[in-house]
Amino acid sequence: MLDQIPLLFFALPLIVAFSLVYQGTRSEKMPTILARSVRTMILLVILMAAILVVLQWMLP
């Protein structure tokens, strides 16, 4: 069953967890943590997409 799921979907929980933990170490207030973690999630997705595009472009 898990072999039918694309590996890219496993990155989503890692992105969420990383951004929440990272912002949690920077602030103590929950609204600030949530707002900044959403921004961090978006930046991580954009960065990973850019890296994927470059790798797809480099490979034949």
C-alpha positions as CSV (number, residue, x, y, z in Angstrom):
1,M,0.0,0.0,0.0
2,L,2.8,2.5,0.9
3,D,4.6,1.7,-2.3
4,Q,1.8,3.4,-4.3
5,I,2.2,6.7,-2.5
6,P,4.7,9.1,-4.2
7,L,7.7,9.8,-1.9
8,L,7.2,13.5,-2.3
9,F,4.1,13.3,-0.1
10,F,6.2,12.1,2.8
11,A,7.9,15.5,2.8
12,L,4.7,17.3,3.9
13,P,4.7,16.1,7.6
14,L,8.4,16.8,7.8
15,I,7.9,20.4,6.6
16,V,5.1,21.0,9.1
17,A,7.0,19.5,12.0
18,F,10.2,21.4,11.1
19,S,8.6,24.7,10.7
20,L,6.6,24.4,14.0
21,V,9.7,23.3,16.0
22,Y,11.9,25.9,14.4
23,Q,9.5,28.7,15.1
24,G,8.7,27.3,18.6
25,T,12.3,27.8,19.5
26,R,12.2,31.4,18.3
27,S,9.1,32.6,20.1
28,E,6.9,31.7,23.1
29,K,3.5,33.0,22.0
30,M,1.3,30.5,20.1
31,P,-0.2,33.0,17.6
32,T,3.3,34.2,16.7
33,I,4.5,30.6,16.3
34,L,1.6,29.6,14.1
35,A,1.8,32.7,11.9
36,R,5.5,32.5,11.4
37,S,5.5,28.7,10.9
38,V,3.0,29.1,8.0
39,R,5.4,31.5,6.4
40,T,8.3,29.0,7.0
41,M,6.2,26.2,5.5
42,I,5.6,28.2,2.3
43,L,9.3,29.1,2.0
44,L,10.3,25.5,2.4
45,V,7.9,24.3,-0.2
46,I,9.1,27.0,-2.7
47,L,12.7,26.1,-1.9
48,M,12.1,22.4,-2.4
49,A,10.2,23.0,-5.6
50,A,13.0,25.1,-7.0
51,I,15.5,22.4,-6.2
52,L,13.3,19.8,-7.8
53,V,13.0,21.9,-11.0
54,V,16.8,22.4,-11.1
55,L,17.4,18.6,-10.7
56,Q,14.8,17.7,-13.3
57,W,16.4,20.2,-15.7
58,M,19.9,18.8,-15.1
59,L,18.9,15.1,-15.5
60,P,18.1,13.9,-19.0
